[in-house]
Amino acid sequence: MSQPCPDVIAFPESPATHPDRWVLMNVHTRQSLGAGPEVLEVLGAPDTATDKTYRVWKIWRFSHLDGLLADPSRFKRDAATWGDPELVDHTALVKLLTEQCLLIDDLDAYRARFDIKRSLLDRQRFGTYHQELGQQLIAFQRADPAAWWLQQKFTPDLSAIRKDNLYGAVQDRFLDEWLPKRLTPGMRVLDLGCGAGTIAHKMSRLGASVLGVDPNTEYIRLASERAVGDASFEALDLNTPGALDALPAASFDAVFMSDALLFYFVPYEPGKPLDLQRFIADVRWLLKPGGSFWSLEPHPVFYVQPWLGDADRPFTVMTEYLHTRWRINPPLSALTRPFLESGFVVTGVEEPAARRDDAEVGKRDAAFASEFPVWLLVEFQLAGA
């Protein structure tokens, strides 16, 4: 017997122009369906058959493919673009609602699906965010995840961060304003996971002496070719124990890491954790007395939360925080505690935000990221400085 799924919300999309077009969303699975208001009656009494015809729009899309900072809500925006509805009878509607986890037959069986995927072809288990993204890219799009990651963040030649999304509107702009306040001429900085050197080059242009390390030899080649000022680059696999031992102890004033520390808390591959304590010990060993570790990561609260509400008045819905099942970010306490227990103190916290009037990104993007920050920067300093 069908029953309403307790994880479903309903809200109008484009109510000023299309008040009869609603979005039904499962906030845990991120599945959705466009529906006429008559469909809401079926959600409340799915086993009461009628002779009515119901309007539905198949609006679900894996919007993360547009970029890691694109609208993560997974449905087609602007009801005017939905096209003509599909007209279905009661039986077909119940089947469709069940497929989208808007109705369920068995609550226990439904909840059992919230588990790690066993393979890229596993459609039964919902898996983690990283598994979903990998499944979409590799199994369904036949795309290289590493190449896709670069394309969604950087310009085609990898020389700069794209300006047409929130990477440019928030992260890049924030670093342009923040780094000059922290760097002094000759300051020695280690950029861990430097990629093609985009941020390392920013720091060297400001007078810092920068060493960038990354496991990808092609990125290191590009970074070296474009090096400016006092910047050098080495290929090192940060996940290999002892890889950083090749660097001299107590030789850096600051260690910088962006978009990578999260993997020490929520591994990219479930069941294959990275050694966080070894990483922290390496950072301590590399820093000069009183040196700082700067961590710039996706925000542990708001990153990948759905962008709901009007484009200029956004809100979101939280489904998890302390106990991470699907998301990729540790809670604030889990992020800071290991460093505090290892002799660091927190000396600064920043939540970079967009500008609401930013013309280079979409109105909804700017409005959401100006209210709900999608990045978090934490400055840790060795205690006793």
C-alpha positions in Angstrom: 0.0 0.0 0.0 1.4 3.4 -1.0 2.0 6.0 1.6 3.3 9.6 1.6 7.1 9.8 2.0 7.9 11.8 5.2 10.8 13.5 3.5 8.8 15.4 0.8 8.2 19.1 0.6 6.0 20.9 -2.0 6.4 24.5 -3.2 5.3 26.6 -6.2 7.8 27.4 -8.9 7.4 30.8 -10.6 4.2 31.5 -8.7 3.8 35.0 -10.1 3.5 33.7 -13.7 2.6 30.0 -13.2 0.8 29.6 -9.9 -0.5 26.1 -11.0 3.0 24.6 -11.3 4.5 23.0 -8.2 7.7 21.2 -7.3 7.5 18.1 -5.3 10.9 17.3 -3.8 12.3 14.6 -1.6 14.8 16.5 0.4 17.0 13.5 1.3 17.2 11.9 -2.2 17.0 15.2 -4.1 14.5 13.7 -6.5 11.7 15.9 -7.8 8.7 16.2 -10.1 6.8 19.1 -11.5 3.1 18.8 -10.7 -0.3 20.5 -11.0 -2.0 21.3 -7.6 -4.3 18.4 -8.2 -1.4 16.0 -7.7 -1.1 17.1 -4.1 -4.4 15.4 -3.3 -2.9 12.1 -4.4 0.1 12.6 -2.1 -2.3 12.7 0.8 -4.5 9.8 -0.3 -2.5 7.7 -2.9 -4.7 4.6 -2.7 -8.0 6.5 -3.4 -8.4 5.9 -7.1 -10.1 8.6 -9.3 -10.9 9.1 -12.9 -9.0 12.4 -13.0 -6.2 13.2 -15.4 -3.1 14.7 -13.7 -0.5 17.0 -15.0 3.1 16.3 -14.4 6.5 17.6 -15.7 9.6 15.6 -15.5 11.9 18.4 -14.3 14.6 16.4 -12.4 18.2 17.0 -13.6 21.6 16.3 -12.0 22.4 20.0 -11.8 25.8 19.3 -10.2 27.1 18.6 -13.6 26.9 22.3 -14.3 29.7 22.7 -11.7 30.3 22.1 -8.1 29.0 25.6 -7.3 26.1 25.6 -9.7 22.6 25.4 -8.4 22.5 22.1 -6.5 18.7 21.8 -6.3 18.4 19.3 -9.1 15.3 20.5 -10.9 14.6 22.7 -13.9 14.2 26.3 -12.9 11.5 28.7 -14.3 8.2 26.9 -14.8 7.9 28.7 -18.2 10.7 26.4 -19.5 8.9 23.2 -18.4 7.0 22.9 -21.6 3.7 21.1 -21.9 2.7 18.7 -19.1 2.5 15.0 -19.4 -1.1 13.9 -18.8 -1.4 10.7 -16.7 -4.1 8.7 -15.0 -4.1 7.8 -11.3 -2.2 4.5 -11.7 0.5 6.0 -13.8 0.8 9.0 -11.4 1.2 6.7 -8.4 3.9 4.7 -10.2 5.8 7.9 -11.2 5.5 9.4 -7.6 6.9 6.1 -6.3 9.8 6.1 -8.7 10.8 9.5 -7.5 10.5 8.5 -3.8 7.6 11.0 -3.3 5.4 8.0 -2.4 6.8 4.8 -0.8 5.4 1.3 -0.3 7.6 0.4 2.7 9.2 2.9 5.0 11.9 0.4 6.2 12.8 -0.7 2.7 13.0 3.0 1.6 15.3 3.9 4.5 17.5 0.9 3.8 18.4 2.4 0.4 20.4 5.2 2.2 23.6 3.2 2.0 26.9 3.2 0.2 26.7 2.3 -3.5 28.3 -1.0 -4.3 29.3 -0.1 -7.9 29.0 2.7 -10.4 25.9 0.9 -11.8 24.1 0.7 -8.5 20.8 2.5 -8.8 19.2 0.9 -5.8 21.3 2.5 -3.1 21.5 6.3 -2.9 25.2 6.5 -1.9 27.2 9.6 -1.1 27.5 12.9 -3.0 30.9 11.8 -4.4 29.4 8.5 -5.5 26.5 10.1 -7.2 28.8 12.6 -9.0 31.1 9.8 -10.0 28.3 7.6 -11.3 26.9 10.5 -13.4 30.3 11.4 -14.8 31.8 8.0 -15.4 28.9 5.6 -16.0 26.3 7.9 -17.6 28.3 10.8 -19.2 31.5 8.8 -20.0 33.5 11.8 -18.8 36.8 12.0 -17.0 36.1 13.4 -13.4 39.5 15.0 -13.1 39.1 16.8 -16.4 35.5 17.8 -15.6 36.7 19.2 -12.2 39.2 21.5 -13.9 36.7 22.6 -16.6 34.1 23.7 -14.1 36.5 25.8 -12.0 39.2 27.1 -14.3 39.5 28.7 -17.7 40.4 26.3 -20.5 44.1 27.0 -20.3 44.0 26.5 -16.5 45.6 29.9 -16.0 42.8 31.5 -14.0 39.6 30.8 -12.1 36.5 31.2 -14.1 34.6 34.5 -13.5 31.1 33.2 -14.6 30.4 31.1 -11.5 30.7 31.3 -7.7 34.4 30.2 -7.8 35.2 33.6 -9.4 32.5 35.6 -7.6 33.4 34.4 -4.2 36.6 32.3 -3.8 38.8 34.2 -6.3 37.6 37.6 -5.2 38.0 36.8 -1.6 41.6 35.6 -2.1 42.4 38.8 -4.0 41.2 40.8 -1.0 42.5 38.5 1.8 46.0 37.4 0.7 47.5 40.9 0.6 46.5 41.3 4.3 48.4 38.1 5.2 51.4 38.0 3.0 54.6 40.0 3.4 57.6 40.1 1.0 59.8 37.1 1.4 57.3 35.2 3.4 57.7 31.4 2.8 54.4 29.7 1.9 53.7 26.0 1.0 50.6 25.5 -1.2 49.5 21.9 -0.7 47.5 20.5 -3.6 48.4 23.5 -5.7 47.0 22.1 -9.0 48.2 24.2 -12.0 49.4 26.8 -9.6 46.7 29.5 -9.9 46.6 30.5 -6.3 50.3 29.9 -5.8 50.9 32.4 -8.6 48.7 34.9 -6.8 50.8 34.6 -3.7 54.1 34.9 -5.5 52.9 38.1 -7.3 52.4 39.5 -3.8 56.0 38.9 -2.9 55.8 35.6 -1.1 58.3 32.8 -1.7 56.0 29.9 -2.6 56.4 26.2 -3.1 53.5 24.4 -4.6 53.2 20.6 -4.5 50.6 18.4 -6.2 50.5 14.7 -7.2 49.6 15.5 -10.8 52.8 15.9 -12.9 51.0 17.6 -15.7 49.7 20.3 -13.4 53.2 20.8 -11.9 54.5 21.2 -15.5 52.0 23.9 -16.3 52.5 25.7 -13.0 56.3 25.7 -13.5 56.0 27.1 -17.0 53.9 30.0 -15.8 55.8 30.6 -12.6 56.1 34.3 -11.6 58.2 35.8 -8.9 59.7 33.4 -6.4 57.6 30.4 -7.0 58.6 26.8 -7.5 56.7 23.5 -7.9 57.2 19.9 -7.1 55.3 16.7 -7.8 54.5 14.9 -4.5 51.7 12.5 -3.7 50.2 13.9 -0.5 48.4 10.7 0.2 51.6 8.7 0.4 52.9 8.4 4.0 56.2 10.3 4.3 55.9 12.1 1.0 56.4 15.5 2.7 59.5 14.3 4.5 61.5 15.4 1.5 60.7 19.1 2.5 62.9 20.8 5.2 61.5 21.0 8.7 60.3 24.3 10.2 60.9 26.1 6.9 57.5 27.7 6.1 55.7 30.7 7.6 52.4 29.4 6.3 50.8 26.3 4.8 47.8 26.8 2.5 45.3 24.3 1.4 42.1 24.8 -0.6 39.3 22.3 -1.6 41.3 19.3 -0.3 41.2 19.1 3.5 37.6 17.8 3.4 38.8 14.5 2.0 40.6 13.7 5.3 37.2 13.8 7.0 34.9 12.4 4.3 37.0 10.2 2.0 36.4 10.4 -1.8 36.1 6.6 -1.8 34.0 5.3 1.1 36.0 2.9 3.3 39.3 4.3 2.3 40.1 7.0 4.9 43.1 9.3 4.7 45.4 9.7 7.7 44.3 13.1 9.2 46.6 12.8 12.2 49.6 12.1 10.0 48.7 15.1 7.9 48.4 17.5 10.9 51.8 16.2 12.2 53.3 16.9 8.8 51.9 20.5 8.8 53.3 21.0 12.3 56.7 19.7 11.2 56.9 21.9 8.2 55.8 25.2 9.9 58.2 27.5 11.6 57.4 28.3 15.3 54.3 30.4 15.3 53.5 29.5 11.7 50.0 29.3 10.3 47.9 26.8 8.5 45.2 28.3 6.2 42.3 26.1 5.3 39.8 27.3 2.6 37.1 24.6 2.1 33.5 24.3 1.1 31.3 25.5 3.9 30.3 22.7 6.3 26.8 24.0 6.7 25.6 25.5 3.4 27.6 23.9 0.6 25.4 21.7 -1.7 22.2 22.7 0.1 19.3 23.3 -2.2 18.6 26.8 -3.3 14.9 27.3 -2.6 12.6 30.3 -2.6 12.5 33.2 -5.0 15.6 34.1 -6.8 16.0 37.3 -4.7 14.8 35.8 -1.3 16.4 32.4 -0.9 16.1 29.8 1.8 17.3 26.2 2.2 16.5 23.0 4.0 19.1 21.1 6.1 18.9 17.3 6.2 22.1 16.4 8.0 25.0 18.1 9.8 26.6 16.3 12.7 26.2 12.8 11.3 27.3 12.9 7.7 25.9 10.3 5.4 25.6 12.1 2.0 27.4 15.4 2.3 31.2 15.9 1.9 31.9 18.4 4.7 32.7 17.7 8.4 30.9 19.8 11.0 32.8 22.8 12.4 33.6 20.9 15.6 35.1 18.0 13.8 37.0 20.3 11.5 38.7 22.3 14.3 39.0 19.8 17.1 41.9 17.7 15.7 44.0 20.8 15.1 43.2 22.2 18.6 44.2 18.9 20.1 47.5 19.0 18.2 48.8 22.3 19.5 47.1 24.8 17.2 44.8 27.7 18.1 42.2 29.3 15.8 43.2 32.8 15.0 40.7 33.7 12.3 37.5 32.6 10.7 36.1 34.0 7.5 32.9 33.1 5.6 33.5 34.5 2.1 30.2 35.6 0.5 29.0 36.8 -2.9 27.8 40.3 -3.7 24.1 40.3 -4.2 24.5 42.6 -7.2 27.2 40.6 -8.9 26.4 40.7 -12.6 28.8 38.0 -13.6 26.8 35.2 -12.1 23.1 34.4 -12.0 20.7 36.4 -9.8 19.8 33.3 -7.8 23.5 32.3 -7.4 24.4 35.7 -6.1 21.4 36.0 -3.8 22.0 32.6 -2.2 25.8 32.9 -1.8 25.4 36.4 -0.4 23.2 35.1 2.4 24.5 31.6 2.9 28.3 31.3 2.5 29.6 28.4 0.4 33.1 28.6 1.7 34.8 28.7 5.1 38.4 29.9 5.8 39.9 28.9 9.1 43.3 30.2 10.2 45.2 27.9 12.6 48.4 29.0 14.3 50.9 26.9 16.3 50.3 27.7 19.9 52.9 29.5 21.9 53.8 32.0 19.2 
